Amino acid sequence: MEGIMRDLCVAGLDLGGTNVRCGLVRAGDRLVCEASQVRRLGTRDLDEVLAIVCGEIRRLDAMPDAVGIAVAGMVDVDHRRVLRAPNLDWTDVQLSDRLEAELGVPVAVLNDVNAITWGEYLGLELPGTDHLAAVFFGTGVGGGLVMNRRLVEGARGLAMEIGHVGVDGEPDAPLCGCGRRGCLESYVGGQNFAAWIRTLTLPFPAPAHMGELDAAASAGEPAAQRLIAQLAGHTTDVLCSLITLLDPGHLMVGGTVWTGCPAFARQVRASVDENTRGAVSWLSPRYTIEAGILGAADFALERIRRPDGSSQS
């Protein structure tokens, strides 16, 4: 069986709101993404998106033995159904059933940040690392968690929705895409930041994104510095709580907001280290587009390893 498993190839896909990333992954002592490609969707229509996904899989160098697909949204704990994918405007989509009927191979579905976290964990070159918490700041704020070498998804598959931890209980706190007010994501999520900053009266031109606010703070603008300190404070509170509750040992932080806002990132890191007494080692993501592909592909392999459909998590 081991020799058979080494010969398997799996398609891993990372399906976002605008693009799908697809790669062919070979099983072995270490998963390797042999080739990857990116395709713009240009549509949210379910049938059209599935046609694009199937087309990208068929463009690979070999027809895969299984498919793993990561989706930006909520996925059921059986890894077959998309409960809600706001960027695609999907609700209750039987994604595995649809793709399996078209492709004739097992299909596993999982949340995109969980896939990225698991893919990054598989690629770590730190022997003996059993635990990892990951947080990514981009259009939204998401997280993933590995404990005892297993991905933790929670009873409903919604563990580590860290962007929806409340940081502001005031009734006029900014509205989050989840429908609640005062979530971390309503402040530092790229999309929500722009809406929040427009509600403020500023003594300098309103920044279009958080990177511009960070640059203004670095240039010495006092009001921008105060806002960066506020945002860093909210983020520090959430990360410190995460570390206190879970003791992950290693914390990976990335995403376009994190890498594009160095003043913000420096303040958060320094404050977290001070408040947790250096309880975590900080890591940066290793991959660009491959992490989600690798994480999704490994879940697809689990469909072959465990025909009952149970997963490693």
Buried (B, 14 or more C-beta within 10 A) or exposed (E): EEEEEEEBBBBBBBBBBEBBBBBBBBBEEEBBBEEBEEBEBEEBEBEEBBEBBBEBBEEBEEEBBBBBBBBBBBBBBEBBBBBBBBBBEBEEBBBBEBBBEBBEBBBBBBBBBBBBBBBBBBBBEEEEBEBBBBBBBBBBBBBBBBBEEBBBBEEEBBBBBBBBBBBBEEEEBBBBBBEEBBBBBBBBBBBBBBBBBEEEEBEEEEBEBBBBBBBBBBEEBEBBBEBBBEBBEBBBBBBBEBBEEBEBBBBBBBBBBBBBBBBBBBBBBEBBBEBBEEBBEEBEBBBEBBBBBBBBBBBBBBBBBEEEEEBEB
